[in-house]
Amino acid sequence: MTRVLLDATALIALGTIGELDLLSTLDGELVVPTAVRAEVTTEPASTNLDRFLEQPQVTEEAPPADWIGDAADLLGESSETGDVQLLTFVLARTAQEESIGVVSDDQRVRTTAGGLGAIVTGTIGIIVRAVEEGLETETGLDVLDRVDSHGLHLTGSLRVRAEALIEAAGEERG
């Protein structure tokens, strides 16, 4: 089964507006690395994440220790941050030729994880996926508005692209 790693950026963006359940549209086991969980301290995102972690398809866990140093070196980090833990999982899974996904809005994490072979998406991709899976297009656009107004802060061109992707997902669904 594919494991999907959740980064603090997406957890905060969706948790702040009470939409973490949108992550449940992803196929696979959802994993929150322990250091990522520790980074989600703002409310209401922290409380919403606690509730989300109670779902059976979501786990919080530490990465395999034997890959932490390699991940830290890749990122040029001297401590075990959430980003380091995410990439530790990616290194371990891809070394075993197992698929792994990463949900993050952090460009450095996305680029590195993708370069290592992970399937990468972000908060906007989660909203698009939710619309593909049955969320009404207008609701998806509303979620995008709320995410934008509560911290993700989309550029004008990214917002136009995100709206187009959401609308296209709704049209494809029929």
N, C-alpha and C positions, 0 to 999 in steps of 0.2 A: 504494500500500500504506500502511496506517495505521502510523504510528510510535507506539511506546509508550515514554514517558519514565519512567525508574526513579529514584526519589528515595532518598536515603541512609536515610531512616527505614525503608522497606520492605526495602531491601537489608541493613541491619543486623539487622532483626527476623528475616528468613528466613535470612540468611547465618550468623547466630550458631548456629542450630540445624541448619545443613546442608541447607536446603530451598529453595535458590534455583531449582532445577529446576522448582518449581511455577509460576514465572513463564513457563515455556515453554508453558503452556496458553493463553496469550493469543495472539490473532491479530494478526500484524503484526511489524514489525521492532522489537526491543527496543533502546533507546538509553540509555546511561549517560553523562550529561554529564560532561566532564572534571573540573569542580569538585565534582560529586557523588562521583566516584570518589575524589578526594582527601579527602573527608570520612569515608569508610569506612576507619577506621584500627584499630578494635578487632579482636582475634582471637577466634574463627576467621573472623569475617565477611570480613575483608580477603583472607585466603587463598582462601576460598570464592568471593569475587567475582572474583579473578584467574582461577580455574579456569572460572567461569561465562562470563567474557569470551572464552574460547577457543572458545565455540560459535559456529557460523556465523551464527545469527540474532540475535546480540548484538554491538553495537558500542559503543565509547567514542568520543565526539567532542565537539568544541567547538561552541557554537551560532553562528549567523550574527551577526557583529559589529555589523551595522547596527541590531539590535533590543535590544542589551544595555542601553543607556541608558534606553530606555523601560521595560524590565522592572525595572531598578533603581529607577526613579522610582515605579513601581506599588507596589513593596514598601517604599519608603522606605529603601533600602539605599545605602550609599556604596561598596561593593566588589562584585566579581563572585563572589558565593557560589553554591553549588549551587542554591539556590532561585531566584536571579536567572537562572542559566543555564536552568533548567527553564522558567521563564516566557518567556525569550527564544525558545526553540523554539516554545512555544505561540503567542506573538504572530506569529512568522514564518509558521507553518503556517496559522493561522486567517485571517491577512491574505490568503492565497492560496486561502482557502476549502477547505483540505485538512483531513481529520480527523486528530486527534491524541489520544492517551490519556496519562494521567498516573497513576502508581502512587505514592501518598504517604500517610503517616499524619499529616502536618503539616496542621492545620486551615487555617492561613493560605494555604498553597500550594493545598490542595484547593479552598477557596472562590474564590480568585483565578483559578485555572486553569479551574474550572467556569464562572465568570462570563464568562470569555473564550471559552467554547465548547468546551473540551476535555472528553473523557469521562474521568471521575475515579473511581478506586477506591483501596482501601488493602489492607493485608495480609490483613484478614479477607475482603475481596472476592476476593483471590487464592486463598485456601483454599476458599471457596465455589465458585469457578470450577473449581478442580481436582477437587472432588467432582462437579460437573456433568459434567466431562470423563472421569470414570471412577475417580477416587481413592475408595477405600472410605470410607463415612461415618465409621466408627470411626477410621480413619487420619486423616481430616480433623479430628476432635475431638481426637485425640492431638497433631496439629500445633498446634492452637489452644492446648492445655494447655502445650506446650513454648514457644510464642511468649510466652504470658502469664507463664510462670515465668522467662523469660530476658530480660525487658526491656520488652515492650510494655505490661504492667501494665494489664489491662482493668478497668474498673469493673464492679461486679456486674451492673448492668442491661445494659451492653454485652456482657458475657460471655453472659448469657442470650439476648440477641438473636442473637449470633454462633452459638451452639449451635443455635438454632432455624433459622437460615438454612442452616447446614451440613446439618442433618437434613432439611430441606425439599428441598435440592438432591439429596440421596441418594434421597429418596422419589420425586422427579420423574424421576430417571434410571431408577428401577425396579430 
